Structures are given as structure tokens and as C-alpha cells.
């Protein structure tokens, strides 16, 4: 399921993915907001739904807006085709 969300004042397309364990943001979105956040290293390798390794650049905390509300979220910055993948960690 897709929905429109907000990250740092930018409208973004979000894939709500109940199979994703973590919430991810794309390189293109990171390029828009990177001056406001520091990345920490991610040691665990991540796999895409197709089983391919994802190139991960780090993680950070930011505010994700959905359905008119703002929520703090820990996100992983990775090479993705979609701006945001909302994982089960965020949905909990």
C-alpha cells in the first residue's frame, strides 16, 4: 500500500510494507535533508524483498508525517527506488 507522507517538510511517496522489518529512506530523499541529520553506522547487512543486498549508508532519527500527524522514527538510509519504506518497526 502506498501513501503520501512528509519528511522534513518534503512530501514523499511511502510504501507501507508489513514485510519490511525496518523503515528506510532513499538516497534522493537523504540528499534533500542530509544537512540536518547525522548518520550512525549500520553493521547489519540488509536484504531487499527479492533477496538482493541493499547498499546501506547509515541510520538517523527524523520525524515522519503520516495522516496529518508527526511521529519520531529511526530510519535507515539505503539505495532505494522509492522515497520511504515504512517498516513494521515504525508501525508498532
Backbone as JSON Lines, residues from 0, in Angstrom:
{"i":0,"aa":"X","n":[0.84,-1.16,0.0],"ca":[0.0,0.0,0.0],"c":[0.9,1.24,0.0]}
{"i":1,"aa":"X","n":[0.54,2.22,-0.79],"ca":[1.27,3.47,-0.86],"c":[0.45,4.59,-0.22]}
{"i":2,"aa":"X","n":[1.15,5.54,0.38],"ca":[0.52,6.72,0.93],"c":[1.47,7.89,0.79]}
{"i":3,"aa":"X","n":[0.94,9.09,0.9],"ca":[1.79,10.27,0.87],"c":[2.13,10.67,2.29]}
{"i":4,"aa":"X","n":[3.39,10.97,2.53],"ca":[3.84,11.38,3.85],"c":[4.69,12.63,3.75]}
{"i":5,"aa":"X","n":[5.21,13.04,4.89],"ca":[6.07,14.22,4.98],"c":[7.35,13.85,5.71]}
{"i":6,"aa":"X","n":[8.48,14.28,5.17],"ca":[9.76,14.13,5.85],"c":[10.47,15.47,5.73]}
{"i":7,"aa":"X","n":[10.69,16.12,6.88],"ca":[11.39,17.41,6.9],"c":[10.77,18.43,5.94]}
{"i":8,"aa":"X","n":[9.44,18.45,5.87],"ca":[8.75,19.41,5.02],"c":[8.63,19.02,3.57]}
{"i":9,"aa":"X","n":[9.1,17.85,3.21],"ca":[9.02,17.37,1.83],"c":[7.93,16.32,1.73]}
{"i":10,"aa":"X","n":[7.01,16.48,0.78],"ca":[6.02,15.43,0.51],"c":[6.72,14.28,-0.18]}
{"i":11,"aa":"X","n":[6.46,13.07,0.32],"ca":[7.12,11.89,-0.22],"c":[6.12,10.76,-0.39]}
{"i":12,"aa":"X","n":[6.41,9.9,-1.34],"ca":[5.62,8.69,-1.52],"c":[6.18,7.62,-0.59]}
{"i":13,"aa":"X","n":[5.31,7.0,0.19],"ca":[5.72,5.99,1.16],"c":[5.08,4.65,0.82]}
{"i":14,"aa":"X","n":[5.89,3.62,0.81],"ca":[5.38,2.26,0.7],"c":[5.21,1.73,2.11]}
{"i":15,"aa":"X","n":[4.0,1.39,2.49],"ca":[3.74,0.78,3.8],"c":[3.89,-0.72,3.59]}
{"i":16,"aa":"X","n":[4.94,-1.3,4.17],"ca":[5.33,-2.68,3.88],"c":[5.38,-3.49,5.17]}
{"i":17,"aa":"X","n":[4.37,-4.31,5.39],"ca":[4.32,-5.12,6.62],"c":[5.36,-6.23,6.63]}
{"i":18,"aa":"X","n":[6.0,-6.48,5.5],"ca":[7.07,-7.48,5.44],"c":[8.44,-6.86,5.74]}
{"i":19,"aa":"X","n":[8.54,-5.54,5.68],"ca":[9.81,-4.86,5.96],"c":[9.97,-4.74,7.47]}
{"i":20,"aa":"X","n":[11.11,-5.13,7.98],"ca":[11.35,-5.05,9.43],"c":[11.77,-3.66,9.86]}
{"i":21,"aa":"X","n":[12.37,-2.9,8.96],"ca":[12.9,-1.57,9.28],"c":[12.32,-0.52,8.34]}
{"i":22,"aa":"X","n":[12.34,0.72,8.79],"ca":[11.91,1.84,7.97],"c":[13.13,2.41,7.25]}
{"i":23,"aa":"X","n":[12.99,2.6,5.95],"ca":[14.11,3.0,5.1],"c":[13.79,4.29,4.34]}
{"i":24,"aa":"X","n":[14.82,5.08,4.06],"ca":[14.68,6.24,3.18],"c":[15.69,6.13,2.05]}
{"i":25,"aa":"X","n":[15.36,6.75,0.93],"ca":[16.2,6.64,-0.27],"c":[17.33,7.66,-0.29]}
{"i":26,"aa":"X","n":[18.28,7.42,-1.18],"ca":[19.39,8.34,-1.37],"c":[18.9,9.71,-1.84]}
{"i":27,"aa":"X","n":[17.93,9.74,-2.75],"ca":[17.44,11.03,-3.24],"c":[16.77,11.84,-2.12]}
{"i":28,"aa":"X","n":[16.06,11.19,-1.22],"ca":[15.47,11.9,-0.08],"c":[16.57,12.34,0.88]}
{"i":29,"aa":"X","n":[17.53,11.48,1.13],"ca":[18.64,11.85,2.02],"c":[19.38,13.08,1.48]}
{"i":30,"aa":"X","n":[19.57,13.14,0.18],"ca":[20.25,14.29,-0.41],"c":[19.52,15.6,-0.13]}
{"i":31,"aa":"X","n":[18.2,15.55,0.05],"ca":[17.41,16.75,0.37],"c":[17.51,17.17,1.84]}
{"i":32,"aa":"X","n":[17.74,16.21,2.74],"ca":[17.67,16.5,4.19],"c":[18.97,16.27,4.93]}
{"i":33,"aa":"X","n":[20.03,15.85,4.28],"ca":[21.24,15.4,4.98],"c":[21.93,16.47,5.79]}
{"i":34,"aa":"X","n":[21.71,17.74,5.51],"ca":[22.4,18.78,6.27],"c":[21.82,18.96,7.67]}
{"i":35,"aa":"X","n":[20.71,18.3,7.96],"ca":[20.05,18.45,9.26],"c":[20.23,17.24,10.18]}
{"i":36,"aa":"X","n":[20.85,16.19,9.69],"ca":[20.92,14.95,10.47],"c":[22.3,14.32,10.35]}
{"i":37,"aa":"X","n":[22.73,13.7,11.43],"ca":[23.97,12.94,11.44],"c":[23.66,11.46,11.27]}
{"i":38,"aa":"X","n":[24.47,10.77,10.5],"ca":[24.31,9.34,10.32],"c":[25.15,8.56,11.3]}
{"i":39,"aa":"X","n":[24.6,7.45,11.76],"ca":[25.4,6.49,12.52],"c":[25.52,5.22,11.67]}
{"i":40,"aa":"X","n":[26.56,4.48,11.93],"ca":[26.85,3.3,11.13],"c":[25.86,2.17,11.4]}
{"i":41,"aa":"X","n":[25.56,1.41,10.37],"ca":[24.71,0.22,10.47],"c":[25.59,-0.98,10.18]}
{"i":42,"aa":"X","n":[25.71,-1.87,11.14],"ca":[26.59,-3.04,10.99],"c":[25.9,-4.22,10.3]}
{"i":43,"aa":"X","n":[24.59,-4.33,10.47],"ca":[23.86,-5.49,9.96],"c":[23.57,-5.33,8.47]}
{"i":44,"aa":"X","n":[23.94,-6.32,7.65],"ca":[23.6,-6.24,6.23],"c":[22.08,-6.39,6.06]}
{"i":45,"aa":"X","n":[21.52,-5.68,5.08],"ca":[20.09,-5.75,4.83],"c":[19.82,-6.34,3.45]}
{"i":46,"aa":"X","n":[18.72,-7.08,3.35],"ca":[18.31,-7.68,2.09],"c":[17.01,-7.06,1.62]}
{"i":47,"aa":"X","n":[16.88,-6.91,0.31],"ca":[15.62,-6.45,-0.27],"c":[14.64,-7.61,-0.3]}
{"i":48,"aa":"X","n":[13.39,-7.32,-0.66],"ca":[12.37,-8.37,-0.75],"c":[12.75,-9.43,-1.77]}
{"i":49,"aa":"X","n":[13.53,-9.05,-2.78],"ca":[13.95,-10.01,-3.8],"c":[15.18,-10.81,-3.39]}
{"i":50,"aa":"X","n":[15.72,-10.51,-2.2],"ca":[16.87,-11.25,-1.69],"c":[18.22,-10.64,-2.01]}
{"i":51,"aa":"X","n":[18.23,-9.48,-2.67],"ca":[19.48,-8.81,-3.0],"c":[19.97,-7.97,-1.83]}
{"i":52,"aa":"X","n":[21.28,-7.83,-1.7],"ca":[21.84,-6.97,-0.67],"c":[21.54,-5.52,-0.98]}
{"i":53,"aa":"X","n":[21.13,-4.76,0.04],"ca":[20.92,-3.32,-0.1],"c":[22.2,-2.6,0.28]}
{"i":54,"aa":"X","n":[22.52,-1.55,-0.45],"ca":[23.64,-0.7,-0.08],"c":[23.12,0.25,0.99]}
{"i":55,"aa":"X","n":[23.67,0.12,2.2],"ca":[23.22,0.9,3.36],"c":[24.29,1.94,3.69]}
{"i":56,"aa":"X","n":[23.84,3.18,3.93],"ca":[24.77,4.27,4.19],"c":[24.78,4.72,5.65]}
{"i":57,"aa":"X","n":[23.79,4.28,6.43],"ca":[23.74,4.65,7.84],"c":[22.3,4.78,8.33]}
{"i":58,"aa":"X","n":[22.17,5.21,9.58],"ca":[20.83,5.42,10.13],"c":[20.79,6.74,10.88]}
{"i":59,"aa":"X","n":[19.59,7.26,11.04],"ca":[19.38,8.52,11.74],"c":[17.96,8.57,12.29]}
{"i":60,"aa":"X","n":[17.7,9.52,13.16],"ca":[16.36,9.76,13.68],"c":[15.79,10.98,12.97]}
{"i":61,"aa":"X","n":[14.53,10.89,12.56],"ca":[13.84,12.02,11.96],"c":[12.36,11.93,12.28]}
{"i":62,"aa":"X","n":[11.6,12.92,11.81],"ca":[10.16,12.94,12.04],"c":[9.47,12.6,10.73]}
{"i":63,"aa":"X","n":[8.61,11.58,10.79],"ca":[7.85,11.12,9.63],"c":[6.4,11.52,9.84]}
{"i":64,"aa":"X","n":[5.85,12.27,8.9],"ca":[4.46,12.7,8.98],"c":[3.57,11.81,8.15]}
{"i":65,"aa":"X","n":[2.55,11.26,8.79],"ca":[1.56,10.43,8.11],"c":[0.19,10.77,8.66]}
{"i":66,"aa":"X","n":[-0.79,10.85,7.77],"ca":[-2.18,11.1,8.15],"c":[-2.34,12.34,9.04]}
{"i":67,"aa":"X","n":[-1.55,13.37,8.74],"ca":[-1.67,14.63,9.46],"c":[-1.02,14.66,10.83]}
{"i":68,"aa":"X","n":[-0.31,13.61,11.2],"ca":[0.39,13.56,12.49],"c":[1.87,13.33,12.26]}
{"i":69,"aa":"X","n":[2.68,13.78,13.21],"ca":[4.14,13.63,13.12],"c":[4.61,12.6,14.13]}
{"i":70,"aa":"X","n":[5.49,11.71,13.68],"ca":[5.98,10.63,14.52],"c":[7.51,10.57,14.45]}
{"i":71,"aa":"X","n":[8.18,10.45,15.6],"ca":[9.63,10.24,15.55],"c":[9.91,8.85,14.99]}
{"i":72,"aa":"X","n":[10.95,8.75,14.18],"ca":[11.27,7.45,13.56],"c":[12.76,7.3,13.4]}
{"i":73,"aa":"X","n":[13.23,6.09,13.66],"ca":[14.61,5.74,13.34],"c":[14.57,5.14,11.94]}
{"i":74,"aa":"X","n":[15.37,5.7,11.03],"ca":[15.34,5.26,9.64],"c":[16.73,4.87,9.17]}
{"i":75,"aa":"X","n":[16.76,3.96,8.22],"ca":[17.99,3.52,7.57],"c":[18.05,4.18,6.2]}
{"i":76,"aa":"X","n":[19.19,4.78,5.88],"ca":[19.42,5.41,4.58],"c":[20.06,4.37,3.67]}
{"i":77,"aa":"X","n":[19.37,4.02,2.57],"ca":[19.85,2.98,1.66],"c":[19.51,3.35,0.23]}
{"i":78,"aa":"X","n":[20.14,2.67,-0.71],"ca":[19.84,2.88,-2.13],"c":[18.51,2.2,-2.45]}
{"i":79,"aa":"X","n":[17.48,3.04,-2.69],"ca":[16.13,2.56,-2.97],"c":[15.55,3.3,-4.16]}
{"i":80,"aa":"X","n":[14.53,2.71,-4.78],"ca":[13.82,3.38,-5.87],"c":[12.66,4.23,-5.36]}
{"i":81,"aa":"X","n":[12.19,3.98,-4.16],"ca":[11.08,4.72,-3.58],"c":[11.6,5.57,-2.43]}
{"i":82,"aa":"X","n":[10.96,6.69,-2.15],"ca":[11.47,7.63,-1.14],"c":[11.5,7.03,0.26]}
{"i":83,"aa":"X","n":[10.41,6.39,0.66],"ca":[10.31,5.86,2.03],"c":[9.64,4.49,2.0]}
{"i":84,"aa":"X","n":[10.22,3.55,2.73],"ca":[9.57,2.27,3.02],"c":[9.26,2.28,4.51]}
{"i":85,"aa":"X","n":[7.99,2.27,4.83],"ca":[7.57,2.27,6.23],"c":[7.52,0.81,6.69]}
{"i":86,"aa":"X","n":[8.41,0.45,7.62],"ca":[8.52,-0.92,8.08],"c":[7.72,-1.18,9.34]}
{"i":87,"aa":"X","n":[7.72,-2.43,9.73],"ca":[6.96,-2.87,10.91],"c":[7.48,-2.21,12.19]}
{"i":88,"aa":"X","n":[8.76,-1.83,12.22],"ca":[9.3,-1.15,13.39],"c":[8.56,0.16,13.65]}
{"i":89,"aa":"X","n":[8.24,0.89,12.61],"ca":[7.51,2.15,12.74],"c":[6.05,1.89,13.08]}
{"i":90,"aa":"X","n":[5.46,0.87,12.48],"ca":[4.05,0.6,12.71],"c":[3.74,0.14,14.12]}
{"i":91,"aa":"X","n":[4.73,-0.44,14.8],"ca":[4.49,-0.89,16.18],"c":[4.24,0.32,17.05]}
